[in-house]
Amino acid sequence: MAGKKLPALNSSSMSDISFLLLTFFLMVSSINTDQGIQRRLPPPADPTQKPPEIHKRNTFTVLVNMNDNLLINGEVGDINALKERTKEFLGNPNNSPDLPEKEDKDIPLLGKMKVSKGVISLQNDRGTSYDMYLKVQNELTAAVNELRDELSREKFSRKYVDCNEDQRNAIDKAVPAAISEAEPKNISGQTTQGGK
């Protein structure tokens, strides 16, 4: 008895199924997206206006070197402590003479408030990793956001994000996000140990 020739499988339906499975997984899978910083840039400075003089006590200096080490106000620092140190600096709860001055401002919906003159000065080395850059930015932003949230709960009995636009504008004036970021340069020699 001669061998019967088996019919070949039709592989076109297999490629259709593979394509459908691939499409399904692409649609239901989450793909990592680029990280970035959401921040509204301030309007350009008026070139005819002289920038205000900032006293040393009103400046919180954060340096990040090429090894991703931190120097906070001249001391080796830790990323895990950066948010609390920033909050203490901007809030100056005990009106310490080492921390920023406060000025009286009359803010709609809030009345007379003592507003910090504190400015955060951030400087990165050209070799700073992007991951560390994001971590530092996130900690500084988190400090401002927590201070705003605390004030919002105190004044409006709700979270900052749950406030209406007028309430958020009032909180923003009472807790300004004064972060000055200088152009990266080589600062690797200024911090050589610890603080990662």
Sequence and secondary structure as in RCSB ss.txt:
>XXXX:A:sequence
MAGKKLPALNSSSMSDISFLLLTFFLMVSSINTDQGIQRRLPPPADPTQKPPEIHKRNTFTVLVNMNDNLLINGE
VGDINALKERTKEFLGNPNNSPDLPEKEDKDIPLLGKMKVSKGVISLQNDRGTSYDMYLKVQNELTAAVNELRDE
LSREKFSRKYVDCNEDQRNAIDKAVPAAISEAEPKNISGQTTQGGK
>XXXX:A:secstr
          THHHHHHHHHHHHHHHHHS                 TTS      GGGEEEEEE TTS EEETTE
EE HHHHHHHHHHHHH TT  TTS  EEEEEETTTEEEEEE  EEEEEEBTT  HHHHHHHHHHHHHHHHHHHHH
HHHHHHSS GGGS HHHHHHHHHHS   EEE   B  GGG  SS  
